Amino acid sequence: MLTLSIAGWVLGIGGVESGILTEIWGRVTFTAACMMPVAFLAFSRVFPATSRWPSTTILWITFTIGGVLAVLSATTRLIAYDISQTDAGIQRTSGLLFPLFTAHFLACSIAALSVFISKWRSERGLARAQLQYLVIGLLILSVGGMTTNLGIPIVTGRSTLSWVGPYFTLPFVALVSHAIIRHRLMDLRIFVSRGLAYALAMAAASAVLIVSARLFFPVWAANTAFVHPNFVIITTVALLMLSSPAQRFFSRVLDPYLYRGIEHPVALAGATRRLSRLMQPAELATELRQVLSEVLVPESFTMLVTSFESDSFEQLSGESSPEVDPYGLAALHAGQPNTTVVMGF
């Protein structure tokens, strides 16, 4: 729900910037903005583990308020109306309930950030590293978006910088992607490929060029012949990234980041050579730990073995993770046939 509301907010602002059906796109923007802080608050409660606060009752109350405001934004003039795109930027008129919308947005966002920061301070190890990047990304998105799309319009009465707000999603996406790749946030690192890295690089390059063009050439967006100039920039960046020089550059820059400088075919050949001989269990455990540490970079390594004469497991190498009981894991395999080695990461 958080992702959908952010996407709706970005899409709505983009629609208003296009100058076509600005009133409809403006209402889409405010409808998504009403649900965004509610989804943010709900996400803060359940990730990475469910917390006692905010309670289910509070979430239902905020969801009801956000839902009512979203319906009013889409169907009435009580939140905002007369939304248009001018030479000076986006213009709109505040409705009678705009102060309630502002209070709802700020209260839910501040509460959600407080929950995340509290969880970050109480966590240790890998969970703390994961939350660190997520919290920083959410802070940039929240503070930046609220400043350009809520604070400045309240103070000045104009929304001339509202187009900047969606670009604060780029640092958020970049930091979350970094946490996924390097710190296994949401256990999605296995699904991350070079395609995601290329998409992020293309988005960052396009954003820099578009923002620079709009700041230094204010009439840039107004010169729309057949297609929007922003689309031209994005298409050009995408085509350049497919060129051979760009491919070689990304291979040198991105591969060490994505794969920690490891060439997996070479690592596999080396591991096969090192393990292709008879070894004592303790020596085997040492070799496996070294191979897996070089390739997978696990947080911890524990190896348990059992002999044919005994049904009990013996720990040979490594320190067990505080989150996993290796002997409890071994007990689960005790009744399974041919279970002689258990490894935990």
C-alpha positions in Angstrom: 0.0 0.0 0.0 2.9 2.4 0.8 4.4 1.7 -2.6 1.1 2.2 -4.4 0.4 5.5 -2.7 3.9 6.8 -3.4 3.5 5.8 -7.0 0.1 7.5 -7.2 1.5 10.7 -5.7 4.4 10.7 -8.2 2.2 9.9 -11.1 -0.3 12.6 -10.1 2.3 15.3 -10.0 3.7 14.1 -13.3 0.2 14.4 -14.8 -0.2 17.9 -13.5 3.2 18.9 -14.9 2.1 17.6 -18.3 -0.5 20.3 -18.4 -3.2 17.9 -19.5 -6.3 17.3 -17.3 -4.5 19.1 -14.5 -7.6 19.1 -12.2 -8.0 15.3 -12.4 -4.3 14.6 -12.0 -4.2 17.1 -9.0 -7.0 15.2 -7.3 -5.1 11.9 -7.9 -2.1 13.5 -6.2 -4.1 14.6 -3.1 -5.9 11.2 -3.0 -2.7 9.3 -2.9 -1.2 11.8 -0.4 -4.1 11.2 2.0 -3.3 7.5 2.1 0.5 7.7 2.0 1.1 8.6 5.7 -1.4 6.0 6.8 0.4 3.3 4.9 3.8 4.6 6.2 2.5 4.3 9.8 1.2 0.8 9.2 4.5 -0.2 7.6 6.5 1.2 10.5 4.5 -1.1 12.9 5.1 -4.4 11.1 8.7 -4.0 9.7 11.0 -5.6 10.5 9.0 -7.0 13.4 5.6 -6.1 14.7 5.7 -3.6 17.6 3.1 -2.8 20.2 2.8 0.8 19.1 0.9 2.0 17.2 -1.9 -0.2 18.2 -4.4 -1.8 15.7 -7.0 0.7 17.0 -4.9 3.7 16.2 -4.1 2.3 12.7 -7.8 1.8 12.0 -8.6 5.4 13.2 -5.9 6.8 11.0 -6.9 4.6 8.1 -10.5 5.8 8.4 -9.5 9.5 8.5 -7.2 9.0 5.5 -9.8 7.2 3.6 -12.4 9.9 4.2 -9.9 12.6 3.2 -9.0 10.6 0.1 -12.7 10.4 -1.0 -13.2 14.1 -0.3 -10.1 15.0 -2.3 -11.3 13.0 -5.3 -14.9 14.2 -5.2 -15.2 17.6 -3.6 -13.5 21.0 -3.3 -12.9 20.7 0.4 -9.2 19.7 0.2 -7.9 21.5 -2.9 -9.3 22.6 -6.3 -8.5 24.8 -9.3 -5.3 22.9 -9.8 -3.4 24.0 -12.9 0.0 24.2 -14.5 1.3 27.8 -15.2 4.6 29.3 -16.3 5.4 29.8 -12.6 4.7 26.2 -11.7 1.7 24.3 -10.2 -1.1 26.5 -8.8 -4.0 25.3 -6.6 -6.5 26.7 -4.2 -6.8 25.3 -0.7 -10.2 24.0 0.5 -11.8 24.3 3.9 -10.4 21.0 5.1 -6.9 21.5 3.9 -5.6 22.3 7.5 -7.1 18.9 8.6 -5.3 17.2 5.7 -2.0 18.9 6.7 -2.4 17.9 10.4 -3.2 14.3 9.4 -0.2 14.1 7.0 2.3 15.5 9.5 1.0 13.6 12.5 1.1 10.2 10.8 4.5 10.9 9.1 6.2 12.0 12.3 4.7 9.1 14.3 6.0 6.6 11.6 9.4 8.1 11.5 9.6 8.0 15.4 8.7 4.3 15.3 11.4 3.5 12.8 14.0 5.5 14.6 13.1 3.8 17.9 13.4 0.3 16.2 16.8 1.3 14.7 18.2 2.4 18.1 17.1 -0.8 19.7 18.4 -3.2 17.0 21.9 -4.6 16.8 24.1 -6.2 14.1 22.6 -6.9 10.7 19.1 -5.7 11.6 20.5 -2.3 12.6 22.5 -2.0 9.4 19.3 -2.8 7.4 17.2 -0.3 9.2 19.9 2.4 9.0 19.6 2.7 5.3 15.8 2.4 5.3 15.5 5.1 8.0 17.8 7.5 6.1 15.9 6.9 2.8 12.6 7.5 4.5 13.9 10.6 6.2 15.1 12.1 2.9 11.8 11.2 1.2 9.6 12.5 4.1 11.5 15.7 4.9 12.2 16.6 1.3 8.6 15.9 0.1 7.0 17.6 3.0 9.2 20.7 2.5 8.6 21.2 -1.2 5.0 19.9 -1.4 3.5 20.9 1.9 5.7 23.4 3.9 6.5 25.8 1.1 3.0 25.9 -0.3 1.6 26.6 3.2 4.1 29.5 3.8 4.0 31.1 0.4 0.6 30.0 -0.9 2.3 28.7 -4.1 3.3 25.2 -5.3 6.1 26.3 -7.7 8.5 23.6 -6.3 6.1 20.7 -6.1 7.7 19.2 -9.2 10.8 18.6 -7.1 9.0 16.4 -4.5 8.9 13.1 -6.6 12.7 13.3 -7.1 13.2 12.6 -3.4 12.0 9.1 -4.1 15.3 8.4 -5.9 17.5 8.5 -2.8 15.0 6.4 -1.0 15.0 3.7 -3.8 18.8 3.9 -4.0 19.3 3.4 -0.3 16.8 0.6 0.0 18.4 -1.1 -3.0 21.8 -0.8 -1.4 20.4 -2.4 1.8 19.0 -5.3 -0.3 22.2 -5.9 -2.2 24.7 -5.4 0.6 22.7 -6.2 3.8 20.0 -8.6 2.6 17.1 -6.3 3.5 13.9 -8.2 3.1 16.0 -11.3 2.0 15.7 -10.2 -1.6 19.4 -10.0 -2.5 19.2 -13.3 -4.4 16.7 -11.6 -6.9 18.8 -8.5 -7.4 20.5 -8.5 -10.8 22.4 -6.0 -12.9 19.1 -4.9 -14.4 18.1 -3.2 -11.1 21.5 -1.5 -10.9 21.1 -0.3 -14.5 17.6 1.0 -13.8 18.9 2.9 -10.8 21.8 4.4 -12.7 19.5 5.4 -15.6 17.0 7.0 -13.2 19.8 8.9 -11.4 21.4 10.2 -14.6 18.0 11.2 -16.0 17.0 13.0 -12.9 20.2 15.0 -12.8 19.9 16.0 -16.4 16.2 16.9 -16.1 16.6 18.9 -12.9 19.7 20.7 -14.4 17.7 21.5 -17.6 14.8 22.9 -15.7 17.0 25.0 -13.4 19.2 26.5 -16.0 16.7 26.6 -18.9 13.3 27.4 -17.4 11.6 27.3 -20.9 12.9 23.7 -21.4 9.6 22.0 -20.5 7.5 24.5 -22.5 9.2 23.6 -25.8 7.2 20.5 -26.4 7.1 19.8 -30.1 5.9 16.2 -30.4 7.1 14.5 -27.2 8.0 15.9 -23.8 11.6 16.9 -23.4 11.9 14.8 -20.3 11.0 11.7 -22.3 13.8 12.6 -24.8 16.3 12.8 -22.0 15.3 9.4 -20.5 15.3 7.8 -23.9 18.8 9.2 -24.7 20.2 8.0 -21.4 18.7 4.6 -21.9 20.3 4.3 -25.4 23.7 5.5 -24.2 23.7 2.9 -21.4 23.3 0.2 -24.0 26.4 1.3 -25.8 29.7 -0.7 -25.6 31.6 2.0 -23.6 28.8 2.2 -21.1 28.7 -1.6 -20.7 32.5 -1.7 -20.1 32.2 1.1 -17.6 29.4 -0.6 -15.6 31.3 -3.9 -15.7 34.2 -2.2 -14.0 32.1 -0.1 -11.5 29.0 -2.2 -10.7 30.3 -5.7 -10.7 32.6 -5.2 -7.7 29.7 -3.6 -5.9 27.1 -6.2 -6.7 29.3 -9.3 -6.4 31.9 -8.0 -3.9 34.6 -8.3 -6.5 34.1 -12.1 -6.8 34.2 -13.9 -10.1 31.9 -16.8 -9.4 33.2 -19.1 -12.1 36.8 -18.7 -10.8 35.5 -19.1 -7.2 33.7 -22.3 -8.1 36.7 -23.8 -9.9 38.9 -22.9 -6.9 36.4 -24.5 -4.4 36.2 -27.7 -6.5 40.0 -28.0 -6.6 40.4 -27.3 -2.8 37.7 -29.9 -1.9 38.7 -32.7 -4.3 40.7 -34.7 -1.7 40.1 -36.6 1.4 40.1 -34.5 4.6 39.4 -35.0 8.3 36.1 -33.4 9.4 37.8 -30.5 11.2 39.9 -29.7 8.1 36.8 -30.0 5.9 35.0 -27.6 8.1 37.8 -25.1 7.9 38.0 -25.3 4.1 34.2 -25.0 3.7 34.1 -22.0 6.0 36.8 -20.3 4.0 35.2 -21.0 0.7 31.7 -19.9 1.8 33.0 -16.8 3.5 34.8 -15.7 0.4 31.8 -16.3 -2.0 28.7 -15.8 0.1 30.1 -13.5 2.9 27.7 -15.0 5.6 27.1 -13.2 8.9 28.1 -16.4 10.7 29.1 -20.0 10.0 28.4 -23.2 12.0 29.0 -26.7 10.9 27.6 -29.8 12.7 28.5 -33.4 11.9 27.4 -36.8 13.1 29.2 -40.1 12.8 27.8 -43.4 11.7 28.3 -44.8 15.2 26.5 -42.0 17.0 23.2 -40.1 16.5 24.4 -36.9 18.2 25.7 -33.9 16.4 29.1 -32.3 17.1 30.0 -28.7 16.3 33.2 -28.5 14.4 33.7 -24.9 13.3 32.4 -21.4 13.7 30.3 -19.5 16.1 26.6 -20.0 16.0 24.4 -17.1 15.1 22.4 -15.7 18.1 19.3 -15.8 15.9 19.6 -19.6 15.1 20.2 -22.5 17.5 22.3 -24.9 15.5 21.5 -27.8 17.9 17.8 -27.1 17.5 18.3 -27.2 13.8 20.2 -30.5 14.1 17.4 -31.9 16.2 14.9 -31.3 13.4 17.1 -33.4 11.1 17.8 -36.1 13.6 14.9 -38.2 12.3 15.8 -37.8 8.7 17.7 -40.5 6.9 21.3 -39.9 5.8 21.7 -36.6 7.7 25.3 -36.4 8.5 26.2 -32.7 8.0 24.2 -29.6 9.0 25.6 -26.1 8.1 24.0 -22.9 9.4 24.7 -19.4 8.1 
